[in-house]
Amino acid sequence: MATNRSRRLRKKLCVDEFQELGFELNLTYPEGASDADIEAFLDSLTQEALVANGLGYVGGEDYGFVCLGKRGSVSEEQRQAVETWLKSRKDLAGFTISPLMDVWYPENPINA
């Protein structure tokens, strides 16, 4: 595919100046956590950490991808806010949060 694309096509493909960023989230729950406990945690995560920061979550109870709730990119400040919120939770055994990465093409580097 040619790399000399029109602005309209770059926007449609979410590349170059239209690149969108997000991050991966892996969650680990304590041994014996009930389904109700996990559901309550995910509800809290969604409302307090994600929706409050204008973010959306795609995934399951142990792995997902966080992106902006509308077209655009997650900022490093939004990523840090979610990480800080997760660190404050005692009902989570552990988590990993990735650096910002391209939402549509994860193998591509982040544009400067």
C-alpha positions in Angstrom: 0.0 0.0 0.0 1.3 3.4 -0.9 2.5 5.6 2.0 1.6 8.9 0.2 -2.0 9.1 1.4 -4.4 11.9 1.4 -5.4 13.6 4.6 -8.9 12.1 4.4 -7.5 8.6 4.0 -5.0 9.1 6.9 -7.9 10.2 9.1 -10.0 7.2 8.1 -7.2 4.8 8.8 -6.2 6.5 12.1 -2.6 6.9 11.0 0.1 9.6 11.2 -1.4 12.8 12.8 -4.6 10.9 13.4 -3.0 8.1 15.4 -5.1 7.2 18.5 -3.5 6.0 21.7 -4.7 3.8 24.6 -3.3 1.2 27.0 -3.7 -2.5 28.0 -4.8 -3.4 31.5 -4.3 -6.8 33.2 -6.1 -7.4 36.5 -5.5 -10.1 39.1 -8.0 -10.8 41.9 -7.4 -12.3 45.3 -7.8 -16.1 45.7 -11.4 -16.9 46.4 -12.9 -13.7 45.1 -16.5 -14.3 44.3 -18.2 -13.3 41.0 -20.1 -10.6 42.9 -16.8 -9.1 44.3 -15.3 -9.0 40.8 -18.5 -7.5 39.3 -18.5 -4.8 42.1 -14.9 -4.0 41.4 -15.4 -3.7 37.7 -18.4 -1.4 38.3 -16.2 0.8 40.5 -13.4 0.8 38.0 -15.7 1.8 35.2 -17.5 4.6 37.0 -14.7 6.0 39.3 -11.6 5.6 37.2 -12.7 5.3 33.5 -15.9 7.3 32.9 -14.7 10.0 35.4 -11.7 10.5 33.1 -13.5 10.3 29.8 -12.3 6.8 29.1 -13.8 3.6 27.8 -13.0 -0.1 28.5 -13.1 -3.0 26.0 -12.4 -6.5 27.4 -13.3 -8.9 30.2 -12.8 -9.2 33.9 -9.1 -9.9 33.8 -7.8 -8.2 30.6 -8.9 -5.2 28.6 -7.9 -2.2 26.6 -8.6 1.3 27.7 -9.1 4.0 25.1 -10.8 7.4 24.9 -14.6 7.4 25.1 -14.7 9.4 21.9 -12.4 9.7 18.9 -8.9 10.7 20.0 -6.1 9.6 22.3 -5.7 8.8 26.0 -3.2 11.3 27.6 -0.4 10.2 29.9 -2.2 12.1 32.7 -5.4 10.0 32.2 -3.3 6.8 32.2 -1.6 7.9 35.4 -5.0 8.7 37.0 -6.2 5.1 36.3 -2.9 3.7 37.6 -3.1 5.8 40.8 -6.8 4.6 41.3 -5.8 1.0 40.9 -2.9 1.3 43.4 -5.3 2.6 46.0 -7.6 -0.5 45.7 -7.2 -3.2 48.4 -9.7 -5.6 46.7 -7.2 -6.3 43.8 -4.3 -8.7 44.1 -2.3 -7.0 41.4 -2.4 -5.4 38.0 -0.2 -4.4 35.1 -0.8 -1.4 32.9 1.0 -0.9 29.6 2.6 2.3 28.3 0.5 4.2 25.8 0.3 2.4 22.5 -1.5 2.7 19.1 -5.1 1.6 19.5 -5.6 0.4 15.9 -2.1 -0.8 15.0 -0.4 -1.9 18.3 2.8 -2.9 16.5 3.3 0.6 15.2 5.5 3.0 17.2 3.9 6.1 18.8 4.3 9.3 16.7 6.3 12.1 18.2 
